[in-house]
Amino acid sequence: MTPSETGPSVTEIRDRYRCLAVDWSEARDDPQTANKLFRSHHAYYKEVRHLPAGRSAISGLMQDVDAAVRLLAAVDRQSRLGSRRCGGGAHGT
């Protein structure tokens, strides 16, 4: 099976996740746009959080040079870990 048959690769996930995070950060002076981008980023995170490639990509982005990327990766990773420990709840959504 090729990566496209099994889902996106770590590189594909990392690139899209990072792009959405950087766009969100750059829109900080425009709350309406920033909120829209944040919702898009969070929706993408929810799509890939259960994939091994998604977890790997997000963990790797915790070392990114961009602070916004590191922040979102850390929050998403903690959210996933917290939802596993607590059995879901608001943080698991």
Backbone as CSV, one residue per row, in Angstrom:
resi,resn,N_x,N_y,N_z,CA_x,CA_y,CA_z,C_x,C_y,C_z
1,MET,0.829,-1.191,0.000,0.000,0.000,0.000,0.869,1.248,0.000
2,THR,0.422,2.244,-0.723,1.132,3.522,-0.732,0.562,4.415,0.368
3,PRO,1.314,5.459,0.758,0.804,6.358,1.800,-0.568,6.945,1.469
4,SER,-0.837,7.245,0.198,-2.132,7.824,-0.150,-3.273,6.839,0.067
5,GLU,-2.987,5.530,0.009,-4.015,4.521,0.246,-4.259,4.311,1.734
6,THR,-3.284,4.627,2.566,-3.416,4.415,4.003,-3.637,5.714,4.755
7,GLY,-3.648,6.817,4.062,-3.810,8.114,4.693,-2.605,8.980,4.405
8,PRO,-2.662,10.219,4.862,-1.556,11.139,4.595,-0.286,10.722,5.334
9,SER,0.831,11.094,4.759,2.124,10.781,5.384,2.412,11.769,6.509
10,VAL,3.415,11.451,7.310,3.851,12.356,8.377,4.210,13.713,7.783
11,THR,4.920,13.710,6.672,5.334,14.963,6.034,4.129,15.775,5.576
12,GLU,3.155,15.126,4.951,1.958,15.832,4.492,1.188,16.439,5.664
13,ILE,1.028,15.666,6.720,0.309,16.155,7.900,1.078,17.310,8.535
14,ARG,2.382,17.110,8.710,3.210,18.151,9.335,3.128,19.445,8.543
15,ASP,3.232,19.365,7.225,3.220,20.566,6.395,1.882,21.308,6.482
16,ARG,0.782,20.579,6.406,-0.530,21.243,6.470,-0.786,21.804,7.865
17,TYR,-0.493,21.018,8.896,-0.684,21.455,10.282,0.124,22.719,10.543
18,ARG,1.370,22.727,10.095,2.256,23.868,10.310,1.760,25.090,9.547
19,CYS,1.350,24.904,8.316,0.860,26.008,7.497,-0.358,26.660,8.149
20,LEU,-1.300,25.863,8.621,-2.481,26.404,9.290,-2.097,27.151,10.568
21,ALA,-1.141,26.629,11.323,-0.705,27.285,12.560,-0.025,28.621,12.271
22,VAL,0.826,28.657,11.269,1.523,29.902,10.910,0.515,30.922,10.391
23,ASP,-0.410,30.489,9.545,-1.434,31.412,9.039,-2.247,31.991,10.197
24,TRP,-2.602,31.156,11.178,-3.340,31.612,12.363,-2.540,32.676,13.106
25,SER,-1.278,32.417,13.312,-0.423,33.361,14.029,-0.314,34.687,13.280
26,GLU,-0.168,34.623,11.977,-0.022,35.835,11.180,-1.314,36.647,11.103
27,ALA,-2.434,36.025,11.408,-3.722,36.718,11.371,-4.107,37.301,12.732
28,ARG,-3.173,37.349,13.655,-3.487,37.759,15.024,-4.093,39.160,15.132
29,ASP,-3.840,40.023,14.161,-4.404,41.371,14.190,-5.792,41.454,13.555
30,ASP,-6.294,40.324,13.086,-7.617,40.244,12.467,-8.374,39.093,13.137
31,PRO,-9.060,39.393,14.253,-9.695,38.322,15.027,-10.638,37.426,14.237
32,GLN,-11.397,37.992,13.321,-12.336,37.178,12.549,-11.578,36.140,11.709
33,THR,-10.535,36.582,11.033,-9.730,35.658,10.226,-8.991,34.667,11.112
34,ALA,-8.424,35.164,12.211,-7.689,34.280,13.121,-8.598,33.191,13.681
35,ASN,-9.816,33.550,14.057,-10.746,32.559,14.588,-11.119,31.520,13.539
36,LYS,-11.327,31.975,12.311,-11.647,31.047,11.222,-10.489,30.072,10.995
37,LEU,-9.265,30.605,10.984,-8.091,29.752,10.795,-7.904,28.796,11.963
38,PHE,-8.158,29.264,13.180,-8.035,28.382,14.340,-9.031,27.236,14.241
39,ARG,-10.263,27.544,13.848,-11.266,26.479,13.694,-10.851,25.481,12.614
40,SER,-10.277,25.981,11.522,-9.782,25.085,10.468,-8.652,24.210,10.990
41,HIS,-7.752,24.822,11.740,-6.626,24.074,12.313,-7.136,22.991,13.260
42,HIS,-8.082,23.356,14.123,-8.595,22.391,15.087,-9.341,21.251,14.384
43,ALA,-10.085,21.575,13.345,-10.778,20.532,12.584,-9.771,19.576,11.949
44,TYR,-8.687,20.121,11.432,-7.657,19.258,10.835,-7.016,18.381,11.907
45,TYR,-6.711,18.967,13.053,-6.161,18.177,14.167,-7.094,17.010,14.494
46,LYS,-8.389,17.262,14.550,-9.334,16.199,14.874,-9.347,15.105,13.816
47,GLU,-9.053,15.469,12.564,-8.992,14.474,11.482,-7.788,13.548,11.633
48,VAL,-6.661,14.090,12.094,-5.408,13.330,12.060,-4.936,12.834,13.426
49,ARG,-5.598,13.227,14.508,-5.105,12.897,15.845,-5.066,11.403,16.138
50,HIS,-5.906,10.629,15.481,-5.948,9.195,15.745,-5.009,8.392,14.845
51,LEU,-4.428,9.043,13.866,-3.505,8.367,12.952,-2.102,8.337,13.547
52,PRO,-1.398,7.219,13.430,-0.009,7.202,13.892,0.827,8.314,13.250
53,ALA,0.615,8.563,11.951,1.357,9.635,11.273,0.986,10.995,11.850
54,GLY,-0.262,11.173,12.231,-0.701,12.431,12.826,-0.058,12.672,14.179
55,ARG,-0.043,11.647,15.006,0.589,11.784,16.325,2.073,12.064,16.185
56,SER,2.717,11.396,15.250,4.147,11.607,15.024,4.423,13.026,14.530
57,ALA,3.619,13.489,13.595,3.805,14.838,13.043,3.624,15.893,14.127
58,ILE,2.567,15.768,14.922,2.292,16.750,15.972,3.390,16.743,17.017
59,SER,3.838,15.575,17.428,4.933,15.501,18.405,6.191,16.162,17.867
60,GLY,6.495,15.929,16.594,7.683,16.524,15.990,7.606,18.036,15.908
61,LEU,6.403,18.575,15.763,6.239,20.018,15.645,6.414,20.743,16.981
62,MET,6.506,20.016,18.052,6.757,20.651,19.350,8.166,21.237,19.422
63,GLN,9.000,20.921,18.443,10.359,21.461,18.363,10.500,22.475,17.238
64,ASP,9.398,22.919,16.659,9.429,23.832,15.520,10.029,25.181,15.912
65,VAL,10.554,25.899,14.932,11.147,27.214,15.192,10.082,28.277,15.463
66,ASP,8.878,28.071,14.996,7.805,29.052,15.175,7.064,28.788,16.488
67,ALA,6.954,29.813,17.312,6.320,29.664,18.628,4.854,29.260,18.525
68,ALA,4.116,29.790,17.539,2.702,29.439,17.390,2.538,27.960,17.036
69,VAL,3.422,27.448,16.219,3.381,26.031,15.844,3.647,25.172,17.082
70,ARG,4.668,25.537,17.846,4.979,24.786,19.077,3.807,24.829,20.052
71,LEU,3.197,26.000,20.199,2.077,26.160,21.116,0.918,25.242,20.735
72,LEU,0.482,25.303,19.472,-0.644,24.482,19.056,-0.321,22.991,19.130
73,ALA,0.898,22.622,18.768,1.290,21.214,18.854,1.269,20.735,20.302
74,ALA,1.772,21.555,21.205,1.796,21.165,22.620,0.382,21.069,23.183
75,VAL,-0.459,22.030,22.848,-1.846,21.998,23.334,-2.580,20.784,22.772
76,ASP,-2.421,20.527,21.479,-3.104,19.384,20.877,-2.586,18.071,21.429
77,ARG,-1.294,17.988,21.627,-0.731,16.751,22.187,-1.225,16.544,23.609
78,GLN,-1.224,17.601,24.408,-1.698,17.499,25.791,-3.184,17.169,25.823
79,SER,-3.941,17.757,24.922,-5.371,17.478,24.847,-5.618,16.003,24.565
80,ARG,-4.850,15.453,23.623,-5.005,14.037,23.292,-4.622,13.162,24.468
81,LEU,-3.534,13.491,25.132,-3.095,12.701,26.278,-4.076,12.834,27.430
82,GLY,-4.574,14.039,27.651,-5.538,14.270,28.711,-6.840,13.534,28.481
83,SER,-7.287,13.487,27.235,-8.543,12.795,26.951,-8.395,11.291,27.136
84,ARG,-7.201,10.773,26.892,-6.973,9.340,27.122,-6.990,9.048,28.618
85,ARG,-6.384,9.907,29.421,-6.332,9.688,30.858,-7.700,9.879,31.510
86,CYS,-8.475,10.841,31.006,-9.722,11.219,31.650,-10.956,10.610,30.989
87,GLY,-10.733,9.839,29.948,-11.859,9.183,29.299,-12.676,10.082,28.394
88,GLY,-12.070,11.115,27.851,-12.794,11.964,26.912,-13.112,13.308,27.518
89,GLY,-14.362,13.694,27.448,-14.764,14.993,27.967,-14.480,16.103,26.981
90,ALA,-14.544,17.317,27.469,-14.400,18.491,26.611,-13.051,18.529,25.913
91,HIS,-12.012,18.090,26.595,-10.674,18.147,25.987,-10.500,17.110,24.886
92,GLY,-11.340,16.131,24.841,-11.227,15.103,23.824,-11.963,15.446,22.543
93,THR,-12.562,16.621,22.494,-13.346,16.977,21.312,-12.566,17.799,20.342
